Amino acid sequence: MNRLGWIGLGHMGTPMAGNLVKQGNTVTVYNRTVAKTEELVQAGANRSNSPKEVVAQSDITFIMLTDAAAVKAVLTQPDGVLEAVTAGKIIVDMSTISPKDSLAFSQLVAAKGGVYLDAPVSGSVGAAQNSQLVVLVGGDETAKATCQPYFDILGKATIYFGENGKGSAAKLAINLLLAIIGEGFAETVLFAEKLGVAKEQILELISQSAFSNAFFQLKKDMYAREEFPSQFMLELMAKDLGLIKEAVEENAMTLPLASAAERGYKEAKQNGKAKLDVAAIYLELKEKNN
């Protein structure tokens, strides 16, 4: 059995690492805020004092952090990941970052003799808790096969996209669709309300229509109550849309909905909705239309 490491115990990382522990794996955890390791240590994980220590004690190390700057920091800092990477070590970065950053990080790990997979996930906190994530993998296929038993614990499906950077590209693509769909539902509900349709009735109509989906069913009570406890923080969607905007520009594409979504979620973040759920784009639209 491979020894596992986990770096990053936020809203997603804690339940994901916890599921690995529950399945009897040896898991060494690290988080900059040490208190966040306590729950997992009590469940049977081992606490480490640095990213270097995690990698030294693990065959496969998973990283789940907010952005590329945070990933680069744990890789390159004193007592960081790269100081312990040797031949055969696998680093699995499950953070949502740009394809070019994934490629750069894979090269840093490869220079030390290790293997880097970009393996971000589609799904929010509920899916993480219930092992219903979809794992999107780019990188060495043999390393992916080694990690597959652990991906099977973390999620309901794994999709292999090919070389490094492709998993990250797929994650940005699915998050673009999520942003556009979220904006669409919010605009639809608000439009109906402005025309005098009761909110509960338009929500019921969408639920019974061909346009209902899992996202809407998860969020419809939020729209009804106008309360948006975070499953996927709006500020993270704004960050991802910024990455998408960069990729659109780098590839000379014209994507009007992507551009509109990027502006809308960025404004919602700036207007105090950063820590709310991504569905709080509805509140931003409502305020603009009052």
SETORMI-865865 format. One line per field, with one value per atom (N, C-alpha, C): residue number from 1; residue in three letters; atom name; x, y, z. Coordinates in steps of 0.1 Angstrom, whole numbers, m for minus. Example, Ala and Ser with C-alpha at 12.3 -4.5 7.8 and 13.67 -1.06 7.14 Angstrom:
k [1_1_1_2_2_2]
r [ala_ala_ala_ser_ser_ser]
a [N_CA_C_N_CA_C]
px [132_123_132_128_137_129]
py [m57_m45_m33_m22_m11_0]
pz [78_78_78_71_71_79]
END
This chain:
k [1_1_1_2_2_2_3_3_3_4_4_4_5_5_5_6_6_6_7_7_7_8_8_8_9_9_9_10_10_10_11_11_11_12_12_12_13_13_13_14_14_14_15_15_15_16_16_16_17_17_17_18_18_18_19_19_19_20_20_20_21_21_21_22_22_22_23_23_23_24_24_24_25_25_25_26_26_26_27_27_27_28_28_28_29_29_29_30_30_30_31_31_31_32_32_32_33_33_33_34_34_34_35_35_35_36_36_36_37_37_37_38_38_38_39_39_39_40_40_40_41_41_41_42_42_42_43_43_43_44_44_44_45_45_45_46_46_46_47_47_47_48_48_48_49_49_49_50_50_50_51_51_51_52_52_52_53_53_53_54_54_54_55_55_55_56_56_56_57_57_57_58_58_58_59_59_59_60_60_60_61_61_61_62_62_62_63_63_63_64_64_64_65_65_65_66_66_66_67_67_67_68_68_68_69_69_69_70_70_70_71_71_71_72_72_72_73_73_73_74_74_74_75_75_75_76_76_76_77_77_77_78_78_78_79_79_79_80_80_80_81_81_81_82_82_82_83_83_83_84_84_84_85_85_85_86_86_86_87_87_87_88_88_88_89_89_89_90_90_90_91_91_91_92_92_92_93_93_93_94_94_94_95_95_95_96_96_96_97_97_97_98_98_98_99_99_99_100_100_100_101_101_101_102_102_102_103_103_103_104_104_104_105_105_105_106_106_106_107_107_107_108_108_108_109_109_109_110_110_110_111_111_111_112_112_112_113_113_113_114_114_114_115_115_115_116_116_116_117_117_117_118_118_118_119_119_119_120_120_120_121_121_121_122_122_122_123_123_123_124_124_124_125_125_125_126_126_126_127_127_127_128_128_128_129_129_129_130_130_130_131_131_131_132_132_132_133_133_133_134_134_134_135_135_135_136_136_136_137_137_137_138_138_138_139_139_139_140_140_140_141_141_141_142_142_142_143_143_143_144_144_144_145_145_145_146_146_146_147_147_147_148_148_148_149_149_149_150_150_150_151_151_151_152_152_152_153_153_153_154_154_154_155_155_155_156_156_156_157_157_157_158_158_158_159_159_159_160_160_160_161_161_161_162_162_162_163_163_163_164_164_164_165_165_165_166_166_166_167_167_167_168_168_168_169_169_169_170_170_170_171_171_171_172_172_172_173_173_173_174_174_174_175_175_175_176_176_176_177_177_177_178_178_178_179_179_179_180_180_180_181_181_181_182_182_182_183_183_183_184_184_184_185_185_185_186_186_186_187_187_187_188_188_188_189_189_189_190_190_190_191_191_191_192_192_192_193_193_193_194_194_194_195_195_195_196_196_196_197_197_197_198_198_198_199_199_199_200_200_200_201_201_201_202_202_202_203_203_203_204_204_204_205_205_205_206_206_206_207_207_207_208_208_208_209_209_209_210_210_210_211_211_211_212_212_212_213_213_213_214_214_214_215_215_215_216_216_216_217_217_217_218_218_218_219_219_219_220_220_220_221_221_221_222_222_222_223_223_223_224_224_224_225_225_225_226_226_226_227_227_227_228_228_228_229_229_229_230_230_230_231_231_231_232_232_232_233_233_233_234_234_234_235_235_235_236_236_236_237_237_237_238_238_238_239_239_239_240_240_240_241_241_241_242_242_242_243_243_243_244_244_244_245_245_245_246_246_246_247_247_247_248_248_248_249_249_249_250_250_250_251_251_251_252_252_252_253_253_253_254_254_254_255_255_255_256_256_256_257_257_257_258_258_258_259_259_259_260_260_260_261_261_261_262_262_262_263_263_263_264_264_264_265_265_265_266_266_266_267_267_267_268_268_268_269_269_269_270_270_270_271_271_271_272_272_272_273_273_273_274_274_274_275_275_275_276_276_276_277_277_277_278_278_278_279_279_279_280_280_280_281_281_281_282_282_282_283_283_283_284_284_284_285_285_285_286_286_286_287_287_287_288_288_288_289_289_289_290_290_290]
r [met_met_met_asn_asn_asn_arg_arg_arg_leu_leu_leu_gly_gly_gly_trp_trp_trp_ile_ile_ile_gly_gly_gly_leu_leu_leu_gly_gly_gly_his_his_his_met_met_met_gly_gly_gly_thr_thr_thr_pro_pro_pro_met_met_met_ala_ala_ala_gly_gly_gly_asn_asn_asn_leu_leu_leu_val_val_val_lys_lys_lys_gln_gln_gln_gly_gly_gly_asn_asn_asn_thr_thr_thr_val_val_val_thr_thr_thr_val_val_val_tyr_tyr_tyr_asn_asn_asn_arg_arg_arg_thr_thr_thr_val_val_val_ala_ala_ala_lys_lys_lys_thr_thr_thr_glu_glu_glu_glu_glu_glu_leu_leu_leu_val_val_val_gln_gln_gln_ala_ala_ala_gly_gly_gly_ala_ala_ala_asn_asn_asn_arg_arg_arg_ser_ser_ser_asn_asn_asn_ser_ser_ser_pro_pro_pro_lys_lys_lys_glu_glu_glu_val_val_val_val_val_val_ala_ala_ala_gln_gln_gln_ser_ser_ser_asp_asp_asp_ile_ile_ile_thr_thr_thr_phe_phe_phe_ile_ile_ile_met_met_met_leu_leu_leu_thr_thr_thr_asp_asp_asp_ala_ala_ala_ala_ala_ala_ala_ala_ala_val_val_val_lys_lys_lys_ala_ala_ala_val_val_val_leu_leu_leu_thr_thr_thr_gln_gln_gln_pro_pro_pro_asp_asp_asp_gly_gly_gly_val_val_val_leu_leu_leu_glu_glu_glu_ala_ala_ala_val_val_val_thr_thr_thr_ala_ala_ala_gly_gly_gly_lys_lys_lys_ile_ile_ile_ile_ile_ile_val_val_val_asp_asp_asp_met_met_met_ser_ser_ser_thr_thr_thr_ile_ile_ile_ser_ser_ser_pro_pro_pro_lys_lys_lys_asp_asp_asp_ser_ser_ser_leu_leu_leu_ala_ala_ala_phe_phe_phe_ser_ser_ser_gln_gln_gln_leu_leu_leu_val_val_val_ala_ala_ala_ala_ala_ala_lys_lys_lys_gly_gly_gly_gly_gly_gly_val_val_val_tyr_tyr_tyr_leu_leu_leu_asp_asp_asp_ala_ala_ala_pro_pro_pro_val_val_val_ser_ser_ser_gly_gly_gly_ser_ser_ser_val_val_val_gly_gly_gly_ala_ala_ala_ala_ala_ala_gln_gln_gln_asn_asn_asn_ser_ser_ser_gln_gln_gln_leu_leu_leu_val_val_val_val_val_val_leu_leu_leu_val_val_val_gly_gly_gly_gly_gly_gly_asp_asp_asp_glu_glu_glu_thr_thr_thr_ala_ala_ala_lys_lys_lys_ala_ala_ala_thr_thr_thr_cys_cys_cys_gln_gln_gln_pro_pro_pro_tyr_tyr_tyr_phe_phe_phe_asp_asp_asp_ile_ile_ile_leu_leu_leu_gly_gly_gly_lys_lys_lys_ala_ala_ala_thr_thr_thr_ile_ile_ile_tyr_tyr_tyr_phe_phe_phe_gly_gly_gly_glu_glu_glu_asn_asn_asn_gly_gly_gly_lys_lys_lys_gly_gly_gly_ser_ser_ser_ala_ala_ala_ala_ala_ala_lys_lys_lys_leu_leu_leu_ala_ala_ala_ile_ile_ile_asn_asn_asn_leu_leu_leu_leu_leu_leu_leu_leu_leu_ala_ala_ala_ile_ile_ile_ile_ile_ile_gly_gly_gly_glu_glu_glu_gly_gly_gly_phe_phe_phe_ala_ala_ala_glu_glu_glu_thr_thr_thr_val_val_val_leu_leu_leu_phe_phe_phe_ala_ala_ala_glu_glu_glu_lys_lys_lys_leu_leu_leu_gly_gly_gly_val_val_val_ala_ala_ala_lys_lys_lys_glu_glu_glu_gln_gln_gln_ile_ile_ile_leu_leu_leu_glu_glu_glu_leu_leu_leu_ile_ile_ile_ser_ser_ser_gln_gln_gln_ser_ser_ser_ala_ala_ala_phe_phe_phe_ser_ser_ser_asn_asn_asn_ala_ala_ala_phe_phe_phe_phe_phe_phe_gln_gln_gln_leu_leu_leu_lys_lys_lys_lys_lys_lys_asp_asp_asp_met_met_met_tyr_tyr_tyr_ala_ala_ala_arg_arg_arg_glu_glu_glu_glu_glu_glu_phe_phe_phe_pro_pro_pro_ser_ser_ser_gln_gln_gln_phe_phe_phe_met_met_met_leu_leu_leu_glu_glu_glu_leu_leu_leu_met_met_met_ala_ala_ala_lys_lys_lys_asp_asp_asp_leu_leu_leu_gly_gly_gly_leu_leu_leu_ile_ile_ile_lys_lys_lys_glu_glu_glu_ala_ala_ala_val_val_val_glu_glu_glu_glu_glu_glu_asn_asn_asn_ala_ala_ala_met_met_met_thr_thr_thr_leu_leu_leu_pro_pro_pro_leu_leu_leu_ala_ala_ala_ser_ser_ser_ala_ala_ala_ala_ala_ala_glu_glu_glu_arg_arg_arg_gly_gly_gly_tyr_tyr_tyr_lys_lys_lys_glu_glu_glu_ala_ala_ala_lys_lys_lys_gln_gln_gln_asn_asn_asn_gly_gly_gly_lys_lys_lys_ala_ala_ala_lys_lys_lys_leu_leu_leu_asp_asp_asp_val_val_val_ala_ala_ala_ala_ala_ala_ile_ile_ile_tyr_tyr_tyr_leu_leu_leu_glu_glu_glu_leu_leu_leu_lys_lys_lys_glu_glu_glu_lys_lys_lys_asn_asn_asn_asn_asn_asn]
a [N_CA_C_N_CA_C_N_CA_C_N_CA_C_N_CA_C_N_CA_C_N_CA_C_N_CA_C_N_CA_C_N_CA_C_N_CA_C_N_CA_C_N_CA_C_N_CA_C_N_CA_C_N_CA_C_N_CA_C_N_CA_C_N_CA_C_N_CA_C_N_CA_C_N_CA_C_N_CA_C_N_CA_C_N_CA_C_N_CA_C_N_CA_C_N_CA_C_N_CA_C_N_CA_C_N_CA_C_N_CA_C_N_CA_C_N_CA_C_N_CA_C_N_CA_C_N_CA_C_N_CA_C_N_CA_C_N_CA_C_N_CA_C_N_CA_C_N_CA_C_N_CA_C_N_CA_C_N_CA_C_N_CA_C_N_CA_C_N_CA_C_N_CA_C_N_CA_C_N_CA_C_N_CA_C_N_CA_C_N_CA_C_N_CA_C_N_CA_C_N_CA_C_N_CA_C_N_CA_C_N_CA_C_N_CA_C_N_CA_C_N_CA_C_N_CA_C_N_CA_C_N_CA_C_N_CA_C_N_CA_C_N_CA_C_N_CA_C_N_CA_C_N_CA_C_N_CA_C_N_CA_C_N_CA_C_N_CA_C_N_CA_C_N_CA_C_N_CA_C_N_CA_C_N_CA_C_N_CA_C_N_CA_C_N_CA_C_N_CA_C_N_CA_C_N_CA_C_N_CA_C_N_CA_C_N_CA_C_N_CA_C_N_CA_C_N_CA_C_N_CA_C_N_CA_C_N_CA_C_N_CA_C_N_CA_C_N_CA_C_N_CA_C_N_CA_C_N_CA_C_N_CA_C_N_CA_C_N_CA_C_N_CA_C_N_CA_C_N_CA_C_N_CA_C_N_CA_C_N_CA_C_N_CA_C_N_CA_C_N_CA_C_N_CA_C_N_CA_C_N_CA_C_N_CA_C_N_CA_C_N_CA_C_N_CA_C_N_CA_C_N_CA_C_N_CA_C_N_CA_C_N_CA_C_N_CA_C_N_CA_C_N_CA_C_N_CA_C_N_CA_C_N_CA_C_N_CA_C_N_CA_C_N_CA_C_N_CA_C_N_CA_C_N_CA_C_N_CA_C_N_CA_C_N_CA_C_N_CA_C_N_CA_C_N_CA_C_N_CA_C_N_CA_C_N_CA_C_N_CA_C_N_CA_C_N_CA_C_N_CA_C_N_CA_C_N_CA_C_N_CA_C_N_CA_C_N_CA_C_N_CA_C_N_CA_C_N_CA_C_N_CA_C_N_CA_C_N_CA_C_N_CA_C_N_CA_C_N_CA_C_N_CA_C_N_CA_C_N_CA_C_N_CA_C_N_CA_C_N_CA_C_N_CA_C_N_CA_C_N_CA_C_N_CA_C_N_CA_C_N_CA_C_N_CA_C_N_CA_C_N_CA_C_N_CA_C_N_CA_C_N_CA_C_N_CA_C_N_CA_C_N_CA_C_N_CA_C_N_CA_C_N_CA_C_N_CA_C_N_CA_C_N_CA_C_N_CA_C_N_CA_C_N_CA_C_N_CA_C_N_CA_C_N_CA_C_N_CA_C_N_CA_C_N_CA_C_N_CA_C_N_CA_C_N_CA_C_N_CA_C_N_CA_C_N_CA_C_N_CA_C_N_CA_C_N_CA_C_N_CA_C_N_CA_C_N_CA_C_N_CA_C_N_CA_C_N_CA_C_N_CA_C_N_CA_C_N_CA_C_N_CA_C_N_CA_C_N_CA_C_N_CA_C_N_CA_C_N_CA_C_N_CA_C_N_CA_C_N_CA_C_N_CA_C_N_CA_C_N_CA_C_N_CA_C_N_CA_C_N_CA_C_N_CA_C_N_CA_C_N_CA_C_N_CA_C_N_CA_C_N_CA_C_N_CA_C_N_CA_C_N_CA_C_N_CA_C_N_CA_C_N_CA_C_N_CA_C_N_CA_C_N_CA_C_N_CA_C_N_CA_C_N_CA_C_N_CA_C_N_CA_C_N_CA_C_N_CA_C_N_CA_C_N_CA_C_N_CA_C_N_CA_C_N_CA_C_N_CA_C_N_CA_C_N_CA_C_N_CA_C_N_CA_C_N_CA_C_N_CA_C_N_CA_C_N_CA_C_N_CA_C_N_CA_C_N_CA_C_N_CA_C_N_CA_C_N_CA_C_N_CA_C_N_CA_C_N_CA_C_N_CA_C_N_CA_C_N_CA_C_N_CA_C_N_CA_C_N_CA_C_N_CA_C_N_CA_C_N_CA_C_N_CA_C]
px [8_0_9_6_13_11_21_20_15_5_0_3_4_5_m5_m9_m19_m15_m15_m11_m23_m29_m40_m53_m57_m69_m80_m84_m95_m109_m118_m132_m132_m124_m124_m113_m102_m91_m94_m101_m103_m112_m124_m132_m125_m118_m111_m100_m92_m82_m88_m99_m106_m111_m116_m121_m109_m97_m86_m83_m83_m81_m91_m104_m115_m113_m107_m105_m92_m86_m75_m61_m60_m47_m39_m26_m17_m15_m20_m20_m13_m3_4_m1_m5_m11_m3_m4_2_m8_m9_m16_m9_m8_m2_m8_m21_m28_m29_m21_m19_m32_m41_m53_m62_m61_m69_m66_m54_m50_m56_m62_m65_m76_m86_m97_m92_m83_m78_m68_m61_m52_m60_m71_m79_m86_m87_m93_m83_m70_m59_m48_m49_m38_m26_m14_m2_0_4_6_21_24_38_40_53_56_60_60_64_60_58_56_67_80_91_89_85_83_72_61_50_56_63_68_78_86_96_90_78_71_61_60_49_54_47_50_42_30_21_17_19_15_4_m7_m18_m17_m19_m19_m33_m39_m52_m52_m48_m47_m55_m55_m64_m60_m48_m43_m29_m24_m11_0_m2_8_10_m1_0_7_4_11_26_29_43_50_44_50_53_44_47_57_58_68_82_83_97_101_93_97_108_115_124_116_121_113_101_102_91_91_81_79_91_97_108_120_122_134_133_122_120_117_115_111_123_122_132_125_134_128_117_106_95_84_87_77_67_54_43_37_36_29_16_5_m8_m14_m14_m19_m34_m43_m57_m63_m54_m58_m63_m71_m76_m66_m58_m48_m48_m40_m40_m31_m34_m26_m11_m8_6_13_6_12_14_4_6_18_20_32_45_45_57_60_50_52_56_51_55_70_75_89_98_93_100_101_90_90_99_97_105_120_124_138_144_136_140_138_133_131_118_109_95_85_73_62_51_46_36_23_12_m1_m9_m15_m26_m39_m46_m58_m68_m72_m83_m96_m106_m118_m130_m140_m153_m162_m168_m177_m173_m183_m181_m180_m182_m180_m189_m201_m210_m205_m200_m195_m182_m174_m161_m165_m174_m178_m183_m190_m197_m190_m177_m169_m175_m181_m188_m182_m169_m162_m159_m156_m150_m136_m126_m112_m107_m101_m97_m82_m76_m62_m54_m43_m33_m19_m12_2_5_15_20_9_6_m5_m2_11_15_13_16_14_0_m8_m23_m28_m23_m28_m24_m13_m8_m18_m22_m31_m46_m49_m63_m71_m65_m73_m77_m69_m71_m81_m80_m90_m104_m104_m117_m123_m115_m120_m125_m118_m122_m134_m136_m147_m154_m164_m173_m167_m158_m153_m140_m131_m118_m118_m114_m113_m98_m92_m78_m77_m71_m71_m58_m48_m35_m24_m16_m3_m6_4_3_m3_m11_m18_m32_m35_m48_m59_m55_m65_m69_m59_m62_m71_m68_m76_m90_m92_m106_m113_m106_m112_m117_m109_m113_m125_m125_m136_m150_m149_m162_m166_m156_m160_m166_m161_m167_m182_m185_m199_m207_m201_m208_m211_m202_m204_m215_m215_m225_m239_m240_m252_m257_m248_m252_m258_m252_m256_m270_m272_m284_m296_m294_m305_m308_m298_m300_m308_m304_m311_m325_m327_m341_m350_m345_m354_m357_m347_m349_m358_m356_m365_m379_m382_m396_m401_m394_m398_m402_m393_m396_m409_m413_m425_m437_m435_m446_m448_m440_m441_m436_m443_m438_m426_m416_m404_m406_m414_m416_m422_m429_m435_m425_m416_m406_m396_m393_m384_m390_m403_m410_m410_m413_m412_m399_m388_m375_m373_m377_m375_m382_m394_m402_m398_m389_m386_m375_m372_m361_m347_m348_m336_m331_m339_m334_m322_m313_m301_m297_m286_m282_m277_m271_m267_m279_m290_m301_m308_m309_m315_m307_m294_m286_m288_m291_m291_m305_m315_m329_m333_m330_m334_m326_m314_m307_m314_m318_m326_m339_m346_m358_m356_m346_m344_m335_m328_m318_m308_m304_m293_m284_m271_m261_m249_m251_m239_m230_m218_m208_m206_m209_m204_m192_m193_m181_m181_m171_m171_m170_m178_m179_m165_m157_m144_m135_m137_m129_m134_m147_m152_m146_m146_m140_m125_m118_m104_m103_m111_m111_m115_m124_m128_m117_m109_m97_m87_m85_m77_m82_m95_m102_m100_m101_m99_m85_m75_m61_m60_m66_m64_m71_m83_m90_m82_m76_m67_m55_m48_m36_m39_m51_m54_m63_m64_m70_m85_m92_m106_m115_m127_m138_m149_m151_m161_m170_m180_m188_m194_m199_m204_m194_m182_m171_m167_m166_m163_m173_m186_m196_m196_m194_m194_m182_m171_m159_m161_m168_m171_m181_m191_m202_m197_m190_m186_m175_m166_m156_m163_m173_m180_m188_m193_m200_m190_m178_m167_m164_m162_m158_m169_m182_m193_m197_m188_m190_m196_m196_m201_m191_m178_m167_m168_m173_m173_m186_m196_m209_m207_m217_m218_m218_m213_m213_m227_m237_m251_m255_m247_m250_m248_m244_m245_m259_m269_m283_m284_m278_m279_m273_m262_m255_m264_m271_m280_m292_m297_m309_m306_m294_m290_m289_m284_m282_m295_m305_m319_m329_m325_m334_m334]
py [m12_0_12_22_34_43_50_60_73_79_91_104_115_128_137_147_157_170_180_194_203_210_219_213_219_214_225_229_239_232_239_234_221_219_207_197_202_193_185_191_183_171_172_160_150_155_146_138_144_137_128_133_125_112_112_100_90_95_86_79_87_82_71_74_65_51_51_39_31_35_28_31_42_46_53_52_59_73_83_97_107_114_124_137_146_159_171_181_194_206_215_228_239_250_262_266_265_267_254_251_238_233_242_238_230_233_226_211_207_193_185_191_184_173_177_168_155_156_145_137_143_136_128_133_125_114_115_104_93_96_87_91_103_109_112_113_118_133_141_155_157_165_169_184_188_202_210_203_211_203_210_202_192_196_187_174_175_163_154_160_153_144_150_143_132_135_126_113_115_103_97_101_97_92_83_79_88_91_100_111_124_135_143_146_153_168_177_191_197_204_210_224_234_248_257_270_280_284_286_291_288_292_288_294_306_312_304_298_290_277_271_259_261_272_275_277_283_285_272_262_250_241_243_236_241_255_261_267_268_275_266_272_264_253_241_230_227_230_228_214_212_199_195_204_200_196_200_196_181_174_160_151_158_150_142_129_120_111_103_94_85_85_76_83_95_102_108_108_113_125_136_148_150_150_151_165_174_187_188_189_189_203_213_227_231_241_247_258_256_265_265_274_274_263_259_248_252_265_268_267_270_268_253_245_231_225_230_226_230_243_248_239_236_228_214_209_195_195_205_206_207_215_216_202_195_182_172_172_163_165_178_181_174_171_164_149_144_130_125_133_129_131_127_128_137_146_155_152_151_150_163_169_179_171_172_164_172_183_191_183_187_180_189_182_189_185_194_192_200_203_212_204_211_205_192_193_181_169_171_160_155_164_160_151_155_148_134_133_120_112_116_109_109_120_121_131_134_143_136_144_138_143_134_138_139_150_154_153_144_141_144_151_153_149_142_138_123_118_105_94_86_76_65_61_51_56_69_75_76_79_80_67_56_42_39_44_41_49_60_69_65_57_54_49_39_35_46_56_68_78_79_87_81_67_60_63_65_68_83_92_106_109_102_106_94_98_88_84_92_90_97_91_98_98_110_112_115_108_110_118_130_139_139_132_132_139_147_152_163_166_177_189_195_208_205_193_190_188_183_182_196_205_219_226_223_229_225_212_206_212_215_221_235_243_256_256_246_245_242_232_229_240_247_259_270_272_282_279_266_262_264_261_263_278_287_301_306_302_306_301_288_282_289_292_299_313_320_333_332_321_319_317_308_306_318_326_338_348_350_360_355_342_337_340_337_339_353_362_376_382_378_382_379_367_363_371_373_381_395_401_415_416_405_405_400_399_396_382_373_358_356_349_345_337_340_332_317_313_299_292_300_294_293_303_301_291_289_278_265_264_251_248_259_257_252_258_253_239_236_222_212_215_206_206_215_217_208_208_201_207_220_227_225_218_215_206_208_199_198_191_189_202_211_224_231_232_240_233_220_214_217_218_221_236_244_259_265_258_264_269_262_267_280_281_294_306_303_314_317_307_309_317_314_320_333_334_345_344_332_329_320_323_316_311_301_295_288_290_286_271_266_253_254_265_268_284_289_304_312_322_330_336_339_345_335_322_312_311_313_313_325_337_349_347_340_336_328_317_308_315_324_332_341_346_354_345_333_324_321_319_316_328_340_352_353_350_349_339_327_317_321_327_332_342_352_362_356_346_340_332_327_318_326_339_348_343_339_335_347_345_355_347_348_341_351_356_367_363_351_347_346_341_340_354_364_377_383_381_387_381_368_361_366_367_372_386_395_408_407_399_398_392_381_375_383_390_399_410_416_427_422_410_405_403_398_396_410_420_433_440_435_441_433_426_420_406_399_385_375_378_369_356_356_344_337_342_335_324_316_306_313_305_311_315_308_312_326_332_346_356_351_360_366_358_363_376_376_388_400_398_409_414_406_410_417_412_418_432_434_448_457_452_461_464_456_458_465_469_475_490]
pz [0_0_0_m9_m9_3_7_18_11_17_11_19_12_19_13_22_18_23_13_17_13_22_20_25_37_43_45_33_32_31_26_25_17_7_m1_4_7_11_24_33_46_43_37_35_25_15_6_13_21_28_39_44_54_48_36_29_27_24_23_36_47_60_64_61_65_58_47_39_44_55_61_55_47_42_52_51_59_52_59_53_63_57_65_59_68_64_69_61_64_60_69_66_73_66_72_85_86_99_106_115_121_127_133_139_129_116_107_105_110_109_120_131_143_140_132_129_123_113_106_115_123_132_142_147_156_149_135_128_124_126_123_114_109_101_109_102_109_105_115_113_109_100_97_99_99_102_90_78_66_54_42_30_27_30_28_35_48_56_51_46_40_28_19_7_11_21_25_31_37_43_34_22_13_m1_m6_m20_m30_m26_m34_m25_m30_m22_m30_m24_m30_m25_m34_m31_m35_m25_m28_m22_m30_m26_m34_m30_m36_m50_m52_m65_m68_m80_m84_m75_m70_m61_m48_m43_m31_m35_m46_m50_m52_m59_m61_m48_m38_m25_m18_m18_m11_m19_m32_m39_m37_m37_m37_m24_m14_m2_5_15_23_30_31_36_27_15_6_m1_m9_m16_m24_m32_m41_m33_m21_m13_m10_m11_m8_m20_m31_m43_m48_m50_m55_m65_m72_m82_m77_m84_m80_m72_m67_m59_m69_m65_m74_m66_m73_m68_m76_m69_m76_m71_m81_m78_m82_m72_m74_m74_m73_m73_m87_m87_m100_m104_m114_m118_m133_m139_m154_m160_m172_m178_m179_m181_m182_m169_m158_m145_m142_m146_m144_m151_m163_m171_m164_m159_m152_m140_m132_m120_m123_m134_m138_m141_m147_m151_m138_m128_m116_m109_m109_m102_m110_m123_m132_m130_m128_m126_m114_m105_m92_m93_m105_m107_m104_m100_m96_m108_m106_m116_m110_m118_m114_m123_m116_m123_m119_m130_m126_m126_m115_m113_m105_m111_m104_m104_m96_m95_m99_m105_m107_m96_m89_m78_m66_m58_m46_m33_m22_m9_m7_m10_m9_m16_m28_m36_m30_m25_m18_m6_2_14_11_0_m4_m15_m17_m27_m41_m45_m58_m67_m65_m74_m87_m97_m110_m111_m112_m112_m126_m129_m143_m144_m150_m149_m162_m160_m171_m166_m174_m170_m174_m168_m171_m168_m178_m176_m166_m165_m155_m141_m139_m126_m123_m133_m131_m127_m133_m129_m115_m110_m96_m87_m91_m82_m83_m93_m96_m84_m75_m64_m54_m54_m45_m51_m64_m72_m70_m70_m68_m54_m44_m31_m31_m38_m38_m46_m57_m66_m72_m80_m87_m101_m106_m120_m121_m130_m133_m148_m154_m168_m171_m180_m183_m196_m196_m207_m215_m210_m217_m210_m217_m211_m201_m193_m183_m189_m181_m185_m190_m195_m201_m190_m179_m168_m163_m162_m158_m168_m181_m192_m191_m189_m188_m176_m165_m153_m156_m163_m166_m175_m185_m194_m187_m177_m171_m161_m155_m147_m155_m167_m176_m178_m181_m183_m170_m158_m145_m143_m147_m145_m154_m166_m176_m172_m168_m164_m151_m142_m129_m132_m141_m145_m152_m160_m168_m158_m149_m139_m131_m127_m119_m127_m140_m148_m151_m153_m155_m144_m132_m120_m118_m119_m117_m128_m140_m151_m148_m144_m141_m130_m119_m108_m112_m121_m125_m133_m140_m147_m139_m126_m117_m114_m119_m115_m102_m93_m80_m81_m72_m73_m71_m62_m60_m72_m80_m92_m103_m105_m115_m112_m99_m95_m97_m95_m98_m113_m121_m135_m140_m136_m140_m135_m123_m118_m127_m132_m140_m155_m159_m173_m177_m190_m196_m192_m186_m183_m169_m161_m147_m148_m138_m137_m123_m120_m107_m100_m108_m102_m97_m105_m101_m89_m89_m77_m64_m65_m54_m49_m59_m56_m54_m58_m59_m45_m34_m21_m18_m23_m21_m27_m40_m47_m39_m34_m27_m15_m7_6_5_m6_m8_3_6_15_8_8_0_7_17_24_13_15_4_3_m9_m13_m22_m30_m39_m39_m32_m30_m43_m43_m55_m59_m49_m52_m59_m57_m64_m79_m81_m95_m102_m95_m101_m105_m96_m99_m111_m112_m123_m136_m136_m148_m152_m143_m146_m154_m150_m157_m171_m172_m185_m194_m188_m197_m202_m194_m199_m210_m208_m219_m232_m230_m242_m250_m243_m249_m255_m248_m253_m266_m267_m279_m289_m288_m297_m300_m290_m291_m288_m294_m291_m284_m271_m263_m255_m261_m255_m241_m240_m227_m216_m220_m210_m206_m215_m211_m202_m205_m197_m183_m182_m169_m161_m167_m160_m154_m161_m155_m144_m146_m136_m123_m123_m111_m104_m112_m106_m99_m105_m98_m85_m86_m74_m63_m66_m56_m50_m58_m54_m45_m48_m41_m28_m22_m10_m9_m21_m22_m23_m20_m23_m15_m3_5_4_m3_m5_m16_m17_m28_m41_m51_m65_m70_m65_m69_m64_m56_m51_m62_m74_m86_m88_m83_m83_m75_m63_m55_m62_m69_m76_m87_m94_m105_m99_m88_m82_m77_m71_m67_m79_m90_m101_m108_m105_m111_m102_m90_m81_m83]
END
